[in-house]
Amino acid sequence: MTTAALLTLHHKGQQIAPALTSVGVELVTTAAFDTDSLGTFAGEHERTLSPVACARAKAQQAIALTGCVIGLGSEGSFGGGPMPGLLNWDEELLLWLDSRTGQEIVAVAAGPIPLSALSSRDPAAFAAHISRQDPAQGWILRYQGGLVKGLIGYNALQQAWQEAKLLQSDGQLAEEVQLEPDFRAHLCPVRQQYIQQAAEQLAERLAAHCPRCQTPDFWRKQVERGLPCEACHAPTTQVKYYIKSCSACGHTEQEAAATAYASAAHCAYCNP
């Protein structure tokens, strides 16, 4: 069985290990490096690296800390998606680094995170806000005097208010405070789903061997568009072929799309 090392402070091994075990990879984890120093969602540490560069740095650290020849780096980022600025869109990267060959495999999963922040002085508004979310979701409290992370449930939020002396005798808060989702992986159940999906894709890519040299990750890496319209047979912007390629020997193969024709709804002539 192959062994791979994952550097994580936020228990991501729970989402990643099952998929890798299914393809003969044993996952070991280490928390011997402060990954928060590479950037945090809450903003205490600025994010200066791209998501791929950050995942690569974590994989390299995992190798250095454990002595394993294969390292894994997991990194999530928010932004983009189909509705930028209106919807939290999470993209999870899982980077496999083989220090013997230098091969990198980057698996990706993405989707919406239906969570929002709330600013108010009314405790009842916060109670209602939290009640609509997964009970396991963590929260961050921001107020003029500080920041409290990792709050789970309304009782934890109330305790944070009391410790910060924010609760007044009339039951309201002394100032307007902000409650934000805590997006760290161990406190965000929706993120955990996407991390698991990225791990499942990585497992599929590790099992997809090049027919020429048997290197893993013989995968769809490019597309050729131009699937003909079902009505007039003119080329559309829909995918006609997927191009699977090997990063080791350069072998490529075309994989036809699941359908021979595109819906006329995608045709610039039939549906201008």
C-alpha positions as CSV (number, residue, x, y, z in Angstrom):
1,M,0.0,0.0,0.0
2,T,1.2,3.5,-0.9
3,T,1.6,6.0,2.0
4,A,0.8,9.7,1.5
5,A,1.1,12.5,4.1
6,L,-1.4,15.2,4.7
7,L,-0.6,18.4,6.6
8,T,-3.8,19.8,8.3
9,L,-4.8,21.6,11.4
10,H,-8.5,21.1,10.7
11,H,-9.0,17.4,10.6
12,K,-9.4,17.1,6.8
13,G,-8.1,13.5,6.9
14,Q,-11.6,12.4,7.9
15,Q,-12.9,13.5,4.5
16,I,-9.9,12.5,2.4
17,A,-8.8,9.1,3.8
18,P,-11.8,6.9,2.8
19,A,-11.5,7.7,-0.9
20,L,-7.7,7.1,-1.0
21,T,-8.0,3.9,0.9
22,S,-10.2,2.6,-1.9
23,V,-7.3,2.9,-4.3
24,G,-4.6,1.5,-2.0
25,V,-3.3,4.7,-0.4
26,E,-2.8,4.9,3.3
27,L,-3.1,8.5,4.6
28,V,-1.0,9.8,7.5
29,T,-1.6,13.2,8.9
30,T,0.5,15.8,10.7
31,A,-0.2,19.1,12.4
32,A,3.4,20.0,13.0
33,F,3.3,23.1,10.9
34,D,1.0,26.1,11.4
35,T,-0.9,26.2,8.1
36,D,-2.7,29.4,9.4
37,S,0.5,31.2,8.7
38,L,-0.2,30.7,5.0
39,G,-3.4,32.7,5.3
40,T,-6.7,32.5,7.1
41,F,-10.3,33.1,6.1
42,A,-10.9,35.4,9.0
43,G,-8.1,37.7,7.9
44,E,-5.6,37.5,10.7
45,H,-3.0,36.3,8.2
46,E,-3.1,37.6,4.7
47,R,-3.4,35.1,1.9
48,T,-0.5,35.9,-0.5
49,L,-0.2,32.6,-2.4
50,S,-2.6,31.3,-5.1
51,P,-4.7,28.3,-4.0
52,V,-2.5,25.9,-6.1
53,A,0.7,27.4,-4.7
54,C,-0.6,27.2,-1.2
55,A,-1.7,23.5,-1.6
56,R,1.8,22.8,-3.1
57,A,3.5,24.4,-0.1
58,K,1.4,22.3,2.3
59,A,2.3,19.1,0.3
60,Q,6.0,19.9,0.4
61,Q,5.8,20.6,4.2
62,A,4.0,17.3,4.7
63,I,6.8,15.4,2.9
64,A,9.5,17.3,4.9
65,L,7.8,16.7,8.3
66,T,6.9,13.0,7.8
67,G,9.6,11.6,5.5
68,C,6.9,10.3,3.2
69,V,7.7,10.5,-0.5
70,I,4.2,11.6,-1.3
71,G,2.6,14.7,0.1
72,L,-1.0,16.1,-0.1
73,G,-2.0,19.7,0.2
74,S,-5.6,20.7,0.6
75,E,-6.7,24.3,0.1
76,G,-10.1,26.0,-0.2
77,S,-10.9,29.4,-1.6
78,F,-14.0,31.5,-2.0
79,G,-15.1,33.8,-4.8
80,G,-16.0,33.4,-8.5
81,G,-18.7,30.9,-9.3
82,P,-21.8,31.6,-11.3
83,M,-22.9,34.6,-9.2
84,P,-19.8,36.5,-8.0
85,G,-20.6,38.8,-5.1
86,L,-24.1,37.3,-4.6
87,L,-23.3,33.7,-3.6
88,N,-20.5,32.1,-1.5
89,W,-18.7,29.8,-4.0
90,D,-16.2,27.4,-2.6
91,E,-13.5,25.7,-4.6
92,E,-11.5,22.9,-3.0
93,L,-8.2,21.8,-4.3
94,L,-6.4,18.6,-3.4
95,L,-2.8,18.5,-4.7
96,W,-0.9,15.2,-4.8
97,L,2.9,15.6,-5.0
98,D,5.2,12.7,-5.7
99,S,8.7,13.8,-4.7
100,R,10.3,10.9,-6.6
101,T,9.0,12.0,-10.0
102,G,7.8,15.6,-9.4
103,Q,4.4,14.6,-10.7
104,E,1.5,16.8,-9.4
105,I,-2.1,15.8,-9.6
106,V,-4.6,18.5,-8.8
107,A,-8.2,17.4,-8.0
108,V,-11.0,20.0,-7.8
109,A,-14.5,20.1,-6.4
110,A,-16.6,23.3,-6.2
111,G,-20.1,24.5,-5.2
112,P,-22.1,27.0,-3.3
113,I,-21.9,27.5,0.5
114,P,-25.3,28.9,1.5
115,L,-24.1,30.9,4.5
116,S,-24.1,34.6,5.2
117,A,-23.0,37.1,7.8
118,L,-25.3,39.2,10.1
119,S,-24.8,42.5,11.8
120,S,-27.1,43.5,14.6
121,R,-27.5,44.5,18.3
122,D,-30.5,42.2,18.8
123,P,-29.7,38.7,20.2
124,A,-33.0,37.4,18.9
125,A,-31.8,38.1,15.3
126,F,-28.7,36.0,15.9
127,A,-30.7,33.2,17.4
128,A,-32.9,33.0,14.4
129,H,-29.9,33.2,12.0
130,I,-28.1,30.3,13.6
131,S,-31.2,28.2,13.9
132,R,-31.6,28.1,10.1
133,Q,-28.1,26.5,9.6
134,D,-26.5,23.2,10.3
135,P,-26.0,22.8,14.1
136,A,-22.4,21.8,13.4
137,Q,-21.6,25.0,11.6
138,G,-19.1,27.2,13.4
139,W,-19.3,31.0,13.7
140,I,-17.0,34.0,14.2
141,L,-18.0,37.0,16.4
142,R,-16.5,40.3,15.5
143,Y,-16.9,43.3,17.7
144,Q,-15.0,46.5,18.4
145,G,-12.8,45.0,21.0
146,G,-11.9,41.7,19.3
147,L,-12.6,38.5,17.5
148,V,-13.9,35.1,18.7
149,K,-13.7,32.1,16.4
150,G,-15.0,28.6,16.6
151,L,-18.4,29.3,18.1
152,I,-20.9,26.4,17.7
153,G,-24.5,27.1,18.6
154,Y,-26.3,30.0,20.1
155,N,-25.3,29.2,23.7
156,A,-21.6,29.5,22.7
157,L,-22.4,32.9,21.1
158,Q,-24.1,34.1,24.3
159,Q,-21.1,33.1,26.4
160,A,-18.8,35.0,24.1
161,W,-21.0,38.1,24.5
162,Q,-20.9,37.7,28.3
163,E,-17.2,37.3,28.4
164,A,-16.7,40.4,26.2
165,K,-19.2,42.3,28.4
166,L,-21.5,43.1,25.5
167,L,-24.8,42.1,27.0
168,Q,-26.8,45.0,28.6
169,S,-29.4,44.8,31.3
170,D,-32.2,45.4,28.7
171,G,-31.1,42.2,26.9
172,Q,-29.7,44.1,23.9
173,L,-26.0,44.3,22.9
174,A,-23.9,47.3,23.8
175,E,-22.8,47.7,20.2
176,E,-23.6,46.4,16.8
177,V,-21.6,43.2,16.3
178,Q,-21.1,40.9,13.3
179,L,-21.6,37.2,13.1
180,E,-19.8,35.4,10.2
181,P,-19.5,31.8,9.2
182,D,-16.4,30.1,10.3
183,F,-15.2,28.5,7.0
184,R,-12.4,26.4,8.6
185,A,-12.9,22.8,7.4
186,H,-13.6,21.2,10.7
187,L,-16.3,23.8,11.4
188,C,-18.0,23.9,8.1
189,P,-20.0,20.8,7.1
190,V,-20.7,22.0,3.5
191,R,-17.0,22.5,2.9
192,Q,-16.4,19.0,4.2
193,Q,-18.6,17.7,1.4
194,Y,-16.6,19.4,-1.3
195,I,-13.3,18.2,0.3
196,Q,-14.6,14.7,0.1
197,Q,-15.6,15.1,-3.5
198,A,-12.1,16.4,-4.4
199,A,-10.7,13.3,-2.7
200,E,-13.0,11.1,-4.7
201,Q,-11.8,12.7,-7.9
202,L,-8.2,12.3,-6.8
203,A,-8.8,8.6,-6.2
204,E,-10.3,8.3,-9.7
205,R,-7.3,10.1,-11.3
206,L,-4.8,7.9,-9.4
207,A,-6.6,4.8,-10.8
208,A,-6.6,6.2,-14.3
209,H,-3.3,4.9,-15.8
210,C,-1.8,5.9,-19.1
211,P,-2.3,3.0,-21.6
212,R,1.2,3.7,-22.9
213,C,3.4,4.2,-19.7
214,Q,1.0,3.3,-16.9
215,T,1.5,6.6,-15.1
216,P,-1.5,7.7,-13.0
217,D,-3.7,10.7,-14.0
218,F,-4.6,9.8,-17.6
219,W,-7.4,12.3,-17.4
220,R,-9.6,14.8,-19.3
221,K,-7.4,17.9,-19.4
222,Q,-8.6,19.7,-22.5
223,V,-11.8,19.8,-24.5
224,E,-12.6,20.3,-28.2
225,R,-15.8,22.2,-28.8
226,G,-18.1,22.1,-31.8
227,L,-20.7,19.4,-31.1
228,P,-23.1,19.7,-34.1
229,C,-26.6,21.0,-33.6
230,E,-29.3,18.4,-33.6
231,A,-31.4,20.5,-36.1
232,C,-29.0,22.1,-38.6
233,H,-25.8,20.3,-37.8
234,A,-23.8,23.5,-37.4
235,P,-21.1,23.5,-34.8
236,T,-22.0,24.7,-31.3
237,T,-20.0,25.7,-28.3
238,Q,-20.8,22.4,-26.6
239,V,-18.0,19.8,-26.1
240,K,-17.4,17.5,-29.0
241,Y,-14.4,15.6,-27.6
242,Y,-12.6,15.4,-24.3
243,I,-8.8,15.1,-24.6
244,K,-7.2,12.8,-22.1
245,S,-3.5,13.2,-21.7
246,C,-0.5,11.9,-19.8
247,S,1.8,14.4,-18.2
248,A,4.7,11.8,-18.1
249,C,4.9,10.6,-21.7
250,G,2.6,13.0,-23.5
251,H,0.2,10.3,-24.9
252,T,-3.2,11.7,-25.7
253,E,-6.6,10.2,-26.7
254,Q,-9.9,11.7,-27.7
255,E,-13.1,10.7,-25.8
256,A,-16.3,11.5,-27.5
257,A,-19.0,13.4,-25.7
258,A,-21.9,11.4,-24.3
259,T,-24.2,12.6,-27.1
260,A,-23.7,12.9,-30.8
261,Y,-25.6,16.2,-31.2
262,A,-26.2,19.3,-29.1
263,S,-29.6,20.7,-28.3
264,A,-30.8,23.4,-30.7
265,A,-31.0,25.7,-27.7
266,H,-27.2,25.9,-27.9
267,C,-27.1,26.7,-31.6
268,A,-26.3,30.3,-32.7
269,Y,-28.3,29.7,-35.9
270,C,-31.4,27.9,-34.5
271,N,-31.5,29.9,-31.3
272,P,-29.8,33.3,-32.0
